[in-house]
Amino acid sequence: MATYEREVKRLLVKAGWERVRQSAGSHEQWQHPGNRSPKTITVPSKIKSRHTANNILKSAGLKKVF
């Protein structure tokens, strides 16, 4: 079974997102520094579903990849 966390994090960094902090459990908080109003998204450390991966990218304002 494929895991998508490495590719999702690579795409977020490429789009200018930065990891802000480790959140509850195995999740990370990411923020885009260029936004006027800070938007934060939560990214789990293990992403096993392509639907979850695409939903994270959608929340970040990026196109579906998987």
N, C-alpha and C positions, 0 to 999 in steps of 0.2 A: 504494500500500500504506500502510495506517495505521500510525502509530507511537504507542505508548502511554506513553512515559516521562513526558511532561508531566502527564497525567491521574493516573498512578500516584503521582507525587511530590506532586501536589496532595492526593490522598486520604490519603497518609501524614501530611502536615503537618496536615491537618484532624483526623486521629485522634490527634495529639499526638506523632508521631514527629519526631525531629530528625536532621539530617545531622551525623554525627560527623567523618568525614574522607574524603578521597579515597583509594581503595584501589588495588590493582594495576591498571594499565592504565586502562580506562574505566569502572571500577566505583566505587560510593560505599558507605560503611558508614553505616547508619541505626540509631538506638537510641531506645527509648522511655524517657524519664526516670522515669516513674511505676512501672515494674516493680521489684520487690524485687531479683530477680536480673537483672542487665542482659542483655537479649537484643539481639543485633545481627543485622541482616539486610543482605544485599548486594544493591544495586540497580544494574544495568548502565545506562550512559548512553543506549544505544539498545535499545529494547524493540520488536521488530517482530512478535512473536507474542502473540495474546490469551491463549494458554495460559501463557506466561511471565509476563505481567502478572497473571493470576489467581493463579498460584502465589506470586508475591511478596506479593500481598494476603493470601493464605491464611497465609503465614509470619508476617505481621504481625498475624494474628488478625482480619482484616476479611473481609467477604463478597465473593463474586465479583461483578464489575461488568461484565466484558466477555464 
